[in-house]
Amino acid sequence: MEPFSGEKYREVESLFSWRDELSFLQSQSGYQASIGREFKESRQRLANRWLAQIRAEFDELYEKGQLLLIQSSVDRPDLVTALFRVRTRFYRTFVSLRLRLLIGCSLQRHARVLTTSFEELIGYTLIAEAEVNGLI
């Protein structure tokens, strides 16, 4: 299996706390509303790209996890349930992030939940892969 990592998503999480940075910009001399709009729009574009990328990678990994469980000679209803729970949490948070992005809210805390769900899926998929390969 190709390596998946939540680290690249964690590195970007801090970019979603733009309220403090926007407040700082507003306090600077020479600030204009157009600067704030441009800053906010650029952060929203970045957030949209981040969300699209993590969703695509999550879906790919989730599908691989399901296929591994199907291929496994060991029946693991606990892993099936865990995968379902992680997917449910991921998509509930994903929708919340999209809505918060539309209304211009800070996304940092919610981005952390999404990244954590992705990292949990990595762990469950590695367990399934180890079972298929007879390592467990």
C-alpha positions as CSV (number, residue, x, y, z in Angstrom):
1,M,0.0,0.0,0.0
2,E,1.2,3.5,-0.8
3,P,2.1,5.5,2.3
4,F,-0.6,7.8,3.6
5,S,0.3,10.5,6.2
6,G,-1.7,13.0,8.1
7,E,1.4,15.0,8.7
8,K,1.1,17.1,5.5
9,Y,-2.4,18.1,6.6
10,R,-1.4,18.9,10.2
11,E,1.3,21.3,8.8
12,V,-1.5,23.4,7.1
13,E,-4.0,23.5,10.0
14,S,-2.6,26.7,11.4
15,L,-3.4,28.5,8.3
16,F,-7.1,28.2,9.1
17,S,-7.0,30.5,12.1
18,W,-7.1,33.6,10.0
19,R,-9.2,35.7,12.4
20,D,-6.2,36.6,14.5
21,E,-4.1,37.4,11.5
22,L,-6.9,39.5,10.0
23,S,-7.2,41.4,13.2
24,F,-3.4,42.1,13.1
25,L,-3.6,43.3,9.5
26,Q,-6.5,45.6,10.5
27,S,-4.4,47.2,13.2
28,Q,-1.6,48.1,10.8
29,S,-1.4,51.6,9.4
30,G,-2.3,51.7,5.7
31,Y,-4.8,48.9,6.1
32,Q,-7.7,49.0,3.6
33,A,-10.8,46.8,3.5
34,S,-9.6,45.5,0.1
35,I,-6.5,44.0,1.8
36,G,-8.7,42.2,4.3
37,R,-11.0,40.9,1.6
38,E,-8.1,39.6,-0.5
39,F,-6.5,38.0,2.5
40,K,-9.8,36.2,3.5
41,E,-10.5,35.1,-0.1
42,S,-6.9,33.7,-0.5
43,R,-7.3,31.7,2.8
44,Q,-10.7,30.4,1.6
45,R,-9.3,29.3,-1.7
46,L,-6.5,27.5,0.2
47,A,-9.0,25.9,2.6
48,N,-11.1,24.7,-0.4
49,R,-8.0,23.1,-2.0
50,W,-7.0,21.5,1.4
51,L,-10.5,20.1,1.9
52,A,-10.7,18.7,-1.6
53,Q,-7.3,17.0,-1.2
54,I,-7.9,15.5,2.2
55,R,-11.4,14.3,1.1
56,A,-9.9,12.6,-2.0
57,E,-7.2,10.9,-0.1
58,F,-9.6,9.9,2.7
59,D,-12.0,8.3,0.2
60,E,-9.1,6.4,-1.5
61,L,-7.8,5.1,1.8
62,Y,-11.3,4.2,3.0
63,E,-11.9,2.2,-0.2
64,K,-8.6,0.4,0.3
65,G,-9.5,-0.4,3.9
66,Q,-12.8,-1.9,2.8
67,L,-11.1,-4.0,0.2
68,L,-8.5,-5.3,2.6
69,L,-11.3,-6.3,5.1
70,I,-13.0,-8.2,2.3
71,Q,-9.8,-10.0,1.3
72,S,-9.0,-10.9,4.9
73,S,-9.4,-14.5,6.0
74,V,-10.3,-13.2,9.5
75,D,-13.8,-11.7,10.1
76,R,-13.4,-8.4,11.8
77,P,-16.7,-6.7,12.5
78,D,-14.9,-4.4,15.0
79,L,-12.8,-3.0,12.2
80,V,-15.8,-2.6,9.9
81,T,-17.6,-0.7,12.7
82,A,-14.5,1.4,13.4
83,L,-14.1,2.3,9.7
84,F,-17.8,3.3,9.6
85,R,-17.5,5.5,12.7
86,V,-14.3,7.2,11.4
87,R,-16.0,7.8,8.0
88,T,-19.1,9.2,9.7
89,R,-17.1,11.6,11.9
90,F,-14.9,12.6,8.9
91,Y,-17.9,13.6,6.8
92,R,-19.8,15.2,9.6
93,T,-16.8,17.4,10.2
94,F,-16.2,17.9,6.5
95,V,-19.7,19.3,6.0
96,S,-19.3,21.5,9.1
97,L,-16.0,22.9,7.7
98,R,-17.6,23.6,4.3
99,L,-20.4,25.5,6.0
100,R,-18.1,27.4,8.3
101,L,-16.0,28.3,5.2
102,L,-19.0,29.7,3.4
103,I,-19.8,32.0,6.3
104,G,-16.2,33.0,6.9
105,C,-15.5,31.4,10.3
106,S,-12.1,30.2,11.5
107,L,-11.6,26.6,10.8
108,Q,-8.5,25.5,12.8
109,R,-10.3,23.5,15.5
110,H,-12.5,21.7,13.0
111,A,-9.5,21.1,10.7
112,R,-7.8,19.3,13.5
113,V,-10.8,16.9,13.9
114,L,-10.7,16.2,10.2
115,T,-7.0,15.4,10.2
116,T,-7.4,13.2,13.3
117,S,-10.1,11.2,11.6
118,F,-7.8,10.8,8.6
119,E,-5.0,9.5,10.8
120,E,-7.3,7.1,12.6
121,L,-8.3,5.7,9.2
122,I,-4.6,5.2,8.4
123,G,-4.2,3.1,11.6
124,Y,-7.2,0.9,10.9
125,T,-6.2,0.4,7.3
126,L,-2.7,-0.7,8.4
127,I,-4.3,-3.2,10.8
128,A,-6.4,-4.6,8.0
129,E,-3.4,-4.8,5.7
130,A,-1.3,-6.6,8.3
131,E,-4.1,-9.2,8.8
132,V,-4.4,-9.8,5.0
133,N,-0.6,-10.3,4.8
134,G,-0.7,-12.7,7.8
135,L,1.4,-10.4,10.0
136,I,-1.2,-10.4,12.8
